[in-house]
Amino acid sequence: MTQETPAEIEVRDAEGALLPDFVRAVELALEEGDVEQVRSLAGDIYDADLADLIELLRADERGKLIDALGDDFNPETLSELEEPVRDQVLEAMPNEQVVEAVRELESDDAVYLLEDLDESEQSEILSKLPRPERAVLQRALDFPEDSAGRLMQTDYISVPPFWSVGQTIDYMREDEDLPNTFSFIWVVDPSHHLVGRVPLDRLLRAKRPVIIRDIADDDVHQVTAEEDQEEVALEFERYDLISAPVVDEDDRLLGVVTADDIMEVLKDEAEEDIHRLGGVGDESLYDTVFRTSRNRVVWLTVNLATAVLASWVISLFDATIEQMVALAVLMPIVASMGGNAGTQSMTVAVRALATKELGPVNAVRVVSREALVGLLNGILFATIMGTLAFFWFGSGTLGLVIGAAMIINLLVAGLFGILIPMGLDALDIDPAVASGTFVTTVTDVVGFFAFLGLAAIWLV
């Protein structure tokens, strides 16, 4: 049978998903122990494609795939894996293989692999590395998690300001330990303090005798090693950076953060905010059933407590509901509209707080805007629901009650949808985590209380 060459293998469909036929072909080759077929299918695909393939395989198949690929397995693939899968793969790999992978990776990717391992495993792997590499990785691991110090690459090109362009070019041609890709030459003084930078295109256009300090930019936007990676990402977006030097408290150059690292941060932070708004924390599609259940049960418990509170408010008006069954029919509409309106305001507020677009300077204007939006939408839907209630139940007063309740609840939803995230942020509580539950509680309680309270006054 003639095997396909890698160039003939289609891996993804038009939407970007791995083709089921490709995945099944790899699974079949693994099941039959056909190493050559596995290498033919997966040996030459991109690291991102291989990572997606590993994630789609069963846990027992992942190790077989890596073993079958042998030298064709690129350690860069490990940094593309989702955290639960990556940890499972690393556990299945011999420490010697992990050590070799760490040595081949850039420092930031190597730190990414090591940071979630147990301290004993970290120490064992680090102990098998050459002293200079071990020192670099250990220093990065000593910085706080999700900081620029963890994110930075320690491979960069630095030269003194008194070198000429010719000396710099000769140095780059002769030194074998330079990074694979770079855009800037960093200029440092004898104490390794950052002095400036020279874009690579400017260096190549300059004459050889020109001194580096004469073509260097001294106005360089730098970040500190302790700075949170989300703050760094916002600075990249704000100032259109493609790389930024990372310095210590004495302005000594430690490493460089690049745009591709920041893209990963932005993606991870966006996913984290979405998950937290849904009350699922840092959950992954590849987590175990037990861990997934444990992550979700906390906020489900909080939601249960707030739902009981809303039910208690309803119970205060049980006599009113008994006298007019139509109230029970219409109650969910008021609560649902308030909850959805509050979620809309909350989502905008949480994202604006995360990107620093919402702060003390424009807080009053934004809160007023959301209140007016809630009021206008309330009037619109009050008109719709009031008319519908009149024709449905033949009661104009009931239409007025639900209309008034709708206006009140959507106004409150707009206000609290933004005030609650702002309040949590002021208390240093992540608004993405807790806002949803509190906003829903407020809109449910206010909606039920307004609707049933007005009904008790006007209808009963």
C-alpha positions in Angstrom: 0.0 0.0 0.0 1.3 3.4 -0.9 1.5 5.8 2.0 0.7 9.5 1.7 3.6 11.9 2.0 3.2 14.6 4.7 2.7 17.2 1.9 -0.4 15.3 0.8 -2.0 15.0 4.2 -4.8 17.4 5.0 -5.0 18.2 8.7 -7.7 20.8 9.2 -11.0 21.6 7.5 -12.1 25.0 6.2 -13.2 26.1 9.7 -9.8 25.3 11.2 -10.8 22.1 13.1 -8.7 19.0 12.8 -10.2 16.6 10.3 -11.9 13.5 12.0 -10.4 11.3 9.3 -6.9 12.5 10.1 -7.4 11.9 13.9 -8.9 8.5 13.3 -5.9 7.6 11.0 -3.5 8.5 13.8 -5.5 6.6 16.4 -5.6 3.5 14.1 -1.8 3.7 13.5 -1.2 4.0 17.3 -3.5 1.0 18.0 -1.7 -1.1 15.5 1.7 0.0 16.7 2.6 1.3 13.2 5.4 3.7 14.1 6.2 4.6 10.5 2.6 5.5 9.7 2.4 7.6 12.8 5.5 9.5 11.7 4.2 9.8 8.2 0.9 11.3 9.5 2.1 13.5 12.3 5.8 13.9 12.0 5.8 17.0 9.9 2.7 18.9 11.0 2.9 22.3 12.7 3.4 22.4 16.5 0.0 23.9 17.0 -1.6 21.1 14.9 0.3 18.5 16.9 -0.8 20.0 20.2 -4.5 19.9 19.1 -4.0 16.3 18.0 -2.5 15.3 21.4 -5.4 17.0 23.2 -8.0 15.0 21.1 -6.4 11.7 21.9 -7.1 9.6 24.9 -4.7 9.9 27.8 -3.1 6.5 27.1 -2.6 7.4 23.4 -0.7 10.6 24.1 2.4 9.0 25.4 2.4 6.4 22.6 2.2 9.3 20.0 5.2 11.1 21.6 7.2 7.8 21.8 6.4 7.0 18.2 7.5 10.4 17.0 10.8 10.2 18.8 13.2 12.8 17.5 10.4 14.2 15.3 8.6 15.4 18.4 9.3 19.2 18.8 9.4 20.3 22.5 7.7 23.6 21.3 4.5 21.5 21.1 4.4 21.2 24.9 4.0 25.0 25.3 1.0 24.9 23.0 -0.9 22.4 25.1 -3.8 23.2 27.5 -2.5 23.1 31.1 -4.2 19.8 32.3 -3.1 18.0 29.1 0.4 19.4 29.4 0.7 18.3 33.0 -0.5 14.8 32.2 2.0 14.5 29.3 4.9 15.8 31.4 4.1 13.2 34.1 4.2 10.5 31.5 7.5 11.6 30.0 10.8 10.4 31.7 12.6 13.3 33.5 15.5 12.9 31.1 13.2 13.7 28.2 11.7 16.7 30.0 15.2 18.0 30.8 16.1 17.8 27.1 12.9 19.5 26.2 13.6 22.3 28.7 17.1 22.8 27.2 15.7 23.2 23.7 13.0 25.6 24.5 13.3 29.4 24.9 13.5 30.5 28.5 9.9 31.7 28.7 8.5 28.5 27.3 10.7 26.5 29.6 9.4 28.4 32.6 5.9 27.7 31.4 6.6 24.0 31.5 8.2 24.0 34.9 6.1 26.4 36.9 3.2 24.0 37.6 5.3 21.0 38.5 5.8 19.9 42.1 8.8 21.5 43.8 10.5 18.1 44.0 10.1 17.5 40.3 11.2 21.1 39.5 14.3 20.6 41.6 15.1 17.3 40.0 14.8 18.7 36.5 16.7 21.9 37.3 19.5 19.9 39.0 20.2 18.1 35.7 20.7 21.4 33.7 24.0 23.2 33.2 24.6 25.8 35.9 24.0 28.9 33.7 20.7 27.6 32.3 19.6 26.5 35.8 20.3 29.9 37.2 18.3 31.7 34.5 15.3 29.4 35.0 15.4 29.5 38.8 15.5 33.3 38.8 12.5 33.5 36.5 10.6 31.0 38.7 11.3 33.2 41.7 9.3 36.0 40.3 5.5 36.1 41.1 3.2 33.9 38.9 1.7 35.9 36.0 4.4 38.5 36.2 6.6 40.0 33.5 9.5 38.2 35.1 7.8 34.8 34.4 6.8 35.9 30.9 10.1 37.4 29.6 12.6 35.8 27.4 16.2 35.9 28.7 17.7 35.4 25.3 18.4 38.8 23.8 21.3 40.8 22.2 22.9 43.6 24.3 25.9 45.7 23.4 27.7 48.6 25.0 27.0 52.1 23.7 30.6 52.7 22.5 30.6 49.9 20.1 30.4 50.7 16.4 27.8 49.3 14.0 30.5 47.1 12.4 31.5 45.6 15.8 27.9 44.8 16.5 27.3 43.2 13.2 30.5 41.1 13.5 29.5 40.0 17.0 26.1 38.9 15.8 27.6 36.9 13.0 30.2 35.2 15.2 28.3 34.4 18.4 26.4 31.1 18.3 24.3 31.7 21.3 22.1 34.5 20.0 18.3 34.2 20.0 16.7 32.7 16.8 14.6 35.8 16.1 15.0 39.4 17.3 14.0 42.9 16.3 16.1 45.2 18.5 19.6 45.5 19.8 19.6 46.5 23.4 22.2 49.0 24.6 23.4 48.7 28.2 26.1 50.3 30.3 28.9 48.4 32.1 26.5 47.7 35.0 23.9 46.3 32.6 21.6 49.3 33.1 19.4 49.8 30.1 20.6 52.8 28.0 18.5 52.4 24.8 17.8 50.3 21.8 18.5 50.1 18.1 16.0 48.7 15.7 17.5 46.0 13.5 16.6 47.8 10.3 18.3 51.0 11.4 21.4 49.0 12.3 21.6 47.4 8.9 21.2 50.7 7.1 23.9 52.5 9.2 27.6 52.7 8.1 30.0 50.4 9.9 32.0 53.2 11.7 28.9 54.8 13.2 28.8 54.5 17.0 25.8 52.7 18.5 24.9 55.4 20.9 24.4 57.8 18.0 21.6 55.7 16.4 20.0 54.3 19.6 16.6 55.3 20.9 16.9 56.4 24.5 13.2 56.8 25.1 12.3 53.1 25.6 9.1 52.0 27.3 10.2 49.4 29.8 8.3 47.2 32.3 9.4 45.9 35.7 9.9 42.2 36.4 7.3 42.3 39.2 4.6 43.9 37.0 1.5 41.8 36.4 1.3 40.3 32.9 -2.2 41.7 32.3 -0.8 45.2 33.0 2.0 44.6 30.5 -0.4 43.4 27.9 -2.4 46.6 28.3 0.7 48.7 27.8 1.5 46.8 24.6 -1.9 47.6 23.3 -1.9 51.2 24.5 1.6 52.1 23.1 1.6 49.7 20.0 4.7 47.9 21.3 6.2 44.8 19.5 8.7 44.2 22.4 9.5 45.7 25.7 12.6 45.3 28.0 12.1 43.9 31.5 14.2 45.5 34.2 14.7 45.0 37.9 14.3 47.6 40.6 17.7 49.1 39.7 16.8 49.4 36.0 19.1 46.5 35.0 18.0 44.6 31.9 16.8 41.1 32.7 14.9 40.1 29.6 12.5 41.0 26.9 8.7 40.5 26.5 7.6 40.1 22.9 4.3 40.6 21.0 3.7 36.8 20.6 3.9 36.4 24.4 1.4 39.2 24.8 -1.0 37.6 22.4 -1.1 34.5 24.6 -1.7 36.7 27.6 -4.6 38.5 26.0 -6.1 35.2 24.9 -5.7 33.7 28.4 -7.0 36.7 30.2 -10.1 37.0 27.9 -10.8 33.3 28.5 -10.4 33.7 32.2 -12.8 36.7 32.3 -15.4 34.7 30.3 -15.1 31.7 32.6 -15.3 33.7 35.7 -18.4 35.6 34.5 -19.9 32.1 34.1 -18.7 31.0 37.6 -16.4 28.3 36.3 -13.1 29.8 37.4 -10.0 28.5 35.5 -11.8 25.4 34.2 -10.5 23.7 31.1 -12.3 21.4 28.7 -9.7 18.8 29.6 -10.2 18.8 33.4 -11.3 15.7 35.2 -15.0 15.3 36.1 -14.2 15.7 39.8 -12.2 18.9 39.4 -14.9 20.4 37.1 -17.6 19.5 39.5 -15.6 21.0 42.4 -14.9 24.3 40.5 -18.6 24.8 39.7 -20.2 23.8 43.0 -18.9 26.9 44.9 -20.8 29.4 42.8 -23.8 27.1 42.4 -24.0 27.1 46.2 -23.9 30.9 46.2 -26.6 31.0 43.5 -28.8 28.6 45.5 -28.5 31.0 48.5 -29.5 34.0 46.4 -32.3 32.1 44.8 -33.7 31.3 48.2 -33.5 35.0 49.1 -35.6 35.8 46.0 -38.1 33.1 46.8 -38.4 34.5 50.3 -39.3 37.9 48.8 -42.0 36.2 46.8 -43.3 34.4 49.9 -44.0 37.8 51.5 -46.7 38.3 48.9 -48.2 34.8 48.8 -51.7 36.1 49.8 -51.5 38.6 46.9 -50.5 35.9 44.4 -53.4 33.6 45.7 -55.9 36.3 44.9 -54.6 36.9 41.4 -53.0 34.0 39.6 -52.0 36.3 36.7 -49.2 37.6 38.9 -47.5 34.2 39.0 -47.7 34.0 35.2 -46.0 37.4 34.7 -43.4 37.4 37.6 -40.7 35.5 35.6 -40.9 38.0 32.8 -40.0 40.9 35.1 -37.2 39.0 36.7 -35.8 37.7 33.4 -35.7 41.1 31.7 -34.0 42.7 34.7 -31.5 39.9 34.9 -30.6 40.1 31.2 -30.3 43.9 31.3 -28.1 43.7 34.4 -25.9 41.1 32.7 -25.5 43.4 29.7 -24.3 46.3 31.8 -22.2 44.1 34.0 -20.4 42.5 31.0 -19.5 46.0 29.6 -18.3 47.1 33.0 -16.2 44.1 33.8 -14.4 44.4 30.5 -13.9 48.1 30.8 -12.4 47.7 34.3 -10.1 45.0 33.0 -8.8 47.2 30.2 -8.6 50.3 32.4 -11.2 52.2 30.3 -13.4 52.7 33.3 -12.0 54.6 36.3 -12.6 57.5 38.7 -12.3 60.1 35.9 -15.3 58.8 33.8 -17.2 56.8 36.4 -20.1 59.3 36.9 -20.6 59.7 33.2 -20.6 55.9 32.5 -22.9 55.2 35.4 -25.3 57.9 34.3 -25.2 56.5 30.8 -26.1 53.0 31.9 -28.9 54.4 34.1 -30.4 56.3 31.1 -30.1 53.2 28.9 -31.9 51.2 31.6 -34.6 53.9 31.9 -35.2 54.1 28.1 -35.3 50.3 27.7 -37.6 50.1 30.7 -40.1 52.5 29.2 -40.0 50.7 25.8 -40.6 47.2 27.3 -43.0 48.6 29.9 -45.2 49.8 26.9 -44.9 46.4 25.2 -45.6 44.3 28.3 -48.4 46.6 29.6 -50.2 46.3 26.3 -49.7 42.5 26.2 -50.9 42.1 29.8 -54.0 44.2 29.0 -55.0 42.0 26.0 -53.9 38.8 27.8 -55.8 39.2 31.0 -58.2 42.1 30.2 -56.9 44.3 33.0 -55.5 47.8 32.3 -54.4 48.1 36.0 -52.4 44.9 35.7 -50.7 46.3 32.6 -49.8 49.5 34.5 -48.4 47.4 37.4 -46.1 45.3 35.2 -45.1 48.3 33.2 -44.1 50.2 36.3 -42.2 47.2 37.6 -40.4 46.8 34.3 -39.2 50.4 34.4 -38.0 50.1 38.0 -36.2 46.8 37.4 -34.5 47.8 34.2 -33.3 51.1 35.7 -32.0 49.2 38.8 -30.4 46.6 36.5 -28.5 49.3 34.5 -27.3 51.0 37.7 -26.3 47.9 39.7 -24.9 46.2 36.6 -22.2 48.7 36.6 -22.0 49.8 40.3 -21.5 46.2 41.6 -18.4 45.5 39.4 -17.0 49.0 40.3 -17.6 48.3 44.0 -15.9 44.9 43.9 -13.0 46.3 42.0 -12.6 49.1 44.6 -12.4 46.4 47.2 -9.7 44.5 45.2 -12.1 41.7 44.5 -12.1 40.4 40.9 -15.4 41.7 39.5 -15.4 38.9 36.9 -15.8 36.3 39.6 -18.5 37.7 41.8 -20.5 40.3 39.8 -22.9 37.9 38.1 -24.4 36.4 41.3 -24.9 39.8 43.0 -26.4 41.5 39.9 -28.8 38.6 39.4 -29.8 38.7 43.1 -30.4 42.4 43.0 -32.5 42.3 39.8 -34.6 39.3 41.1 -35.3 40.8 44.5 -36.1 44.3 43.2 -38.1 42.9 40.3 -40.3 40.6 42.5 -40.6 43.2 45.2 -41.6 46.0 42.8 -44.1 43.9 40.8 -45.7 42.2 43.8 -45.6 45.3 46.0 -47.3 47.4 43.3 -49.9 44.6 42.7 -50.6 44.5 46.5 -51.3 48.3 46.5 -53.2 48.7 43.2 -54.9 45.3 42.5 -55.8 43.7 45.8 
